[in-house]
Amino acid sequence: MLPDLERLIQLQEIESKAAVAAKAIAEAPGRIAALDALLKGATLALDSAKHALAENKTRRGLIDKDLASAQQRQDKYKDQVMAVKTNEQLHAMQHQIKAVADEIGVHEEKVLVSMMEADEVNATIKKAEAALKAAQAKVGTERAAVEADVKVQQGVVTECATARTTLVATLNDKGLLDTFGRIAKVRGTAVARAEGERCTVCQVRLRPAVFVQVLKNDQIMQCDSCNRILYFIAPVVAPAAPAAPDAPAS
Ligand SMILES: [Zn+2]
């Protein structure tokens, strides 16, 4: 193979590897932000549940106060009923006692509802605490993994840059670097393997005369359609599978 063609193939491998590493580095802040958002969401959910419990306690305090006040009135009426002199006064007292008993019933009902609400909120808090703990563990582990990966990828980018400089210095025809750069800028990659008279990247059929030249790998040939620099490597033929043993006669 023409040495420069081989170098361009290697250059493409280096550039592709560097691009993958650069993409991983570029995506890292987004991945960290997503982890931060997860932690923030779990923290807010717990705060909200705790706030709901505080509100429940405040409402419960007010209900208890109303209940105690009604019970005090009930006691007072019970004392007063002993001292009534007339049937009319008795009826009036009985009416008040009935009214305050109804009021106590309403307050007691509210106490029950409030207690059930408190149970629910406490269960929500427990769940939110567990979710926050899980989120903290996940975020801690994954953030460390992302940060470690960025370091690895930065190493890859540096290695690729060094390898590129070394490789480019060995190119006999420095003009090829411009050709490579122009194609890569437009197409993403600058080199393509030819196979079965086609460019395997753009899939366009090559002219027979072009393909015959590409097969030789001894000069720089470009795809008529995508302009990529073409090379040929005979496809690896998979070894034939061992013959299956004869099926037993049924
Ligand atoms: Zn092509």
Boltz pocket constraint, residues with backbone or C-beta under 6 A from the ligand:
constraints:
  - pocket:
      binder: B
      contacts: [[A, 192], [A, 199], [A, 200], [A, 201], [A, 202], [A, 203], [A, 204], [A, 223], [A, 224], [A, 225], [A, 226], [A, 227], [A, 228]]
      max_distance: 6.0
